[in-house]
Amino acid sequence: MALIEISGMKRHYVMTSETVKALDGIDLHIQKGERIILLGPSGSGKTTLLNCVAALDNPTEGNYSFEGAAVPRGHAEKMTTFRRENIGYVFQFFNLLQDLTVLENILLIQELSGARDTKRAVELLSLVGLEAEIDRFPAEISGGQQQRVAIARSLAKSPKLLLGDELTGNLDSATSSKVMEVLVKACETEGITLIMVTHDESLAKYATRVVRLDSGKIISDEKVSN
């Protein structure tokens, strides 16, 4: 059984003088453990698709199931519960709390998820190579290290699916590579499926599949030989 099954997904926005077809008939099946990179020009529908997968947005039409069950739509509380139980998110901007240490940023997410576990938090920081930085504050470490903290934080509630939206967009190419290597290792170690939006073609090598979108449609879906 696929982790994600999407068929006929559309997301249309009615503007003053026209209907914008952000998604216009998406069919996509994703197996557990895959690493999917969504590529395409601005306005192609990548982020809209990611938001629909995350149950942050409601598709206009189509079916979306997760582990064989229909994903809730149009019901804010049920959508929030679905995200809390299944989804981790890594953003372009690190969104770390500056007055908390690296470790405390992880512990806070654990508390919000109802399971504070210092040992687990330290293990996650070790997984992303930051065991020596646990008592430092975000402003005291580099941008690449902050993004690795953000990755560890996203893993703190043991999500089944990790979503990333231009998560290397603020990093130089060398740092982006290091962050992606850490991300791949973390997903493989934790058994997590990854879907990531990017404009950076060079990141395709870290995926198991590359899905290209244009004008709200999938124009190609190819496996990557690693």
N, C-alpha and C positions, 0 to 999 in steps of 0.2 A: 504494500500500500504506500502510495506517495505521501510525503509530508504535506505538500500543498498541491491542490488541484483547482485550477482556474479555467473556466470556460466561458467564452462570450462576454468577457468583462468590458463594460463601457463606462466611461465617466464623462458626461457632457455638462458643460456650463452654459446656461442661457444668458447671454449678454444683451445689451440694449438693442443691437441691430443684427446679431448673429448668434449661432450656437457653436461654441468651441468644443471640439471633440478631442479632449485631452487623452482619453483612451477610447479606441474605436474597434473593439472586438479582439480582446486578448485571450489566447489559449496558452496555458503554461502549466506543466507538471514538474514538480521538483521533488527529488528523492532525499531522504535523510542523509546528511553528511556531505551533500553537494555544496560547492562554493560557486555562486552565480554572480557574475559581474554584468550589470546593465549599462550598455554604452549607447550613446546617441547624442545628437546636437541639442542645444537648449530648446525647450519646447517640444521635445519628442515624446514626452509622457513618462520619463523614467521616475521622477520623484512622485508623480501622481500614482503610478503603479506601486511604488514602495509604500506610500501612505495608505493605499487600499489594502495591501498585504498586512500592514500593521494595524488595521482597523482604526486608523485615524481619520479616514475618509470613507464615505459610503459610495459604492459604485452605483451608477444609474441603472445598469442592467447587468445580467450575468450571474454565474454561480462561483462561489469560493468556499472550498472546504479545507479544513486543517485536521490532519490525522483522521480523515473520514467523516468529520462532523462539520456541519455548516457553520461558518463564522458569523457571529451576530452582526447585524447592521441596523441602523436607525434606532438603537437603544444604547444611550451613552454609558449607563452603568454596566451593562453586559459587555460592551466593547472594551471598557476599561479593565474589567476582570479578565477578559481574554488576553489583553496585552500584558497585564501583570503576571499572568500564569505562564505565558509562552514566549514573550518577545523581549529581546535586549536591543538597545539602540546605541550606536556610536555616531556622534555628530561631527560636522566639520569644525565647529567651535567646541572646545573641550568641556566647557560648562562645569568645571570643578569649583568647589567652594573654596575660596582663597583663604579663609580663616580656619580651615581644617587641614590637618596634615594629610599626606598621601594615604596613610592607613585609615585615618578617620573618615575620609571620603568614601572608602569602601565599606567601612562599618556602618555608616549612615544608611546606605542603600540596603544593607542587610537588615537593619532595624526596621526600615520602611516595609520590607518584605516579611517581617516577623521572625527573623532567624539570625540574630547577631552571633557571629562565630569568628573570633579573632584568629584562630588557627587557620581556618579556611581563607580568610582575607589575606593573611600573610602568604599562604600557598599560591593564591592568585597573583599577588604581586611578584612572587618568585617566578611564576610561569611567564610573566611578561618582562622578566629581567630587572626588577626594581626592588629586590629584597633589601638592598642597601640604602634605599631612599625613603623608607616607610615613615620616618619621623620628620621629613622635610615638608615644607609648604609648597604649593604649586608654583609660586613665584620664584622659588629657589631652584627649580629644575627646568630643563629645556622644553621646547614645544613638542619635540618627538617623545620625550619622556612623559609629558602631560597627556599626550594622546594614548600612550600605553597604559597610564593610570585609568583613562577613560574606558579602555578596552577591559581592563581588570574589573572596573566598576560594573560594566555591562554584563559581566559573567557572574557577578556576585549572587544573583538570584537563580543561577543555573537555567538560563533560557534554552528552549529547544531551537529557537531561530534568532539569529543575530542580524540586524539590519544596519547598514552604514550608508550615509548620504554624504558623498564627497569628503570622506573622513581624512584624506591626505591633502585636501585642497589648500591648507595653510602651511604645508611642509615642503621643503626642498626635495629634490629627487632622491638624494642619498638617504635622507631621513625617512622619506616615504617608503623606500625599499625595506628599511629596518622595521618600520611599523607593520608593513604588510607581512614580513616574515614572522613577526611575533603573532600577528592576528591569525595566520594560517596554522601555526603551531598550536595556538590556544584552541582554535576550533577543532583541530584533529584530536587534541588531548581530551577535550571536554565532550566530543561527539556532537558538536553544534553545527547546524546548517547555516550558511552565510549567504545573504543577498546584499550586494553593494552597488550603489550608483556612483559612476565616475565619468569624467571627461577624458581621463588619462589612459590612452591606449596601452601604455607600457605596463599597466597593472594587470592586463589580461593574463599574463603568465602565472599569476597567483590563483587563478580560477580553475575550476573543473569544466565550467561552461561559460560561454560568452553569449549573451542575448542582446541583440541590437534592435533599437526601436527608432522609428521615424514617423512623425505625424500620427502618433497614437497607436501605431501598429508594430508588431514584431516583424522585422524584415529578414532576420536570420537568427538561428539558434544552433550554435556549434560547440561540440566538446573540445576541450583543450588537452593536448598531449603534454604531460609534465614528465 
